[in-house]
Amino acid sequence: MLERLLLSPREAAYRLGGISVRHLWNLSQPRGPLPVVKLGRRTFYRPEDLQAFLDGIARRASLTEQSRPMRPSDVEAGQ
């Protein structure tokens, strides 16, 4: 299937896990880290930028989990 080169804000928000378009706007440059493509007054998102954003979140989450000190409740739960 042919991948679209640019996604509308609604499509991009859906691909980011169904977040609201307003939250996507807050994550978009210049307010946040997510790059955008402007064509006239319209704003679009590249699928590869969305995937890189999600990969970065997953990477930070795994680093945070690895660096978290063990708690007694973790030992009892067998983690």
N, C-alpha and C positions, 0 to 999 in steps of 0.2 A: 504494500500500500504506500502511496506517495505521501511523504511527510510535508506538512505545511511549513513554509519558511517563516511566516509571521503569524502570531496569534493575537486575537483581540483581547482586551482586558478580561472579559467574561470567560473566554476559553482558558486564558492563563490562570485565572483564579481557580477554575475547576481543576486544572492539572496540578496545582499546588495543594491539592487535598480538599478542595471545596471551600477555600477561604472566601471572605467577602471581597468584592471589587474594591471597597473602601480600604480594607486592610492591605490589599495588593498595592494600592496607590501609596499607602504609607511606607511600604517596603521598596518602592521604586525610586530611582535616582531622580532628583538630587537629595531626597529625604532619606533614602535607605540604600542598601547595597545592590539592588536588582537593576541591571541595565535595561534601558528602553530604547526603542527605535521610534523616532517621531517622523511622521509623514504629514506635513502641513500641520493641522491642529490635532490630528489623530495620533494615538499612542498604541504601539504594538510591542510584543515581546517575542524574542527568539526562543524556540524550544530548548536549544542547547544552553542558553543562559538560565532557564528555569531548572534544568537538570543539574547544572553546576551549583546553583543556589541550594537545591535540595541535598546534593552530595556534601556541600560544606556544612550544612546543618547536621547531617548524619555523622560526619567526621568529628565535629565539635562535641556532639553528644557522646560518642564513643570515647573520646579523650577525657571528657568529664567523668564518665562512669569508671574508667580505668584509674583515674587519679583520686577517686573518692576513698577516704579511709574506711576500713571495715568497722562496722558497728556490731555490738553484741547480738542484735536482732538478725543480722545477716548470717552469723555463725549458727544460730538456732534454726534458721530457715534452711540451712544447708547450701548457702550461696557461696 
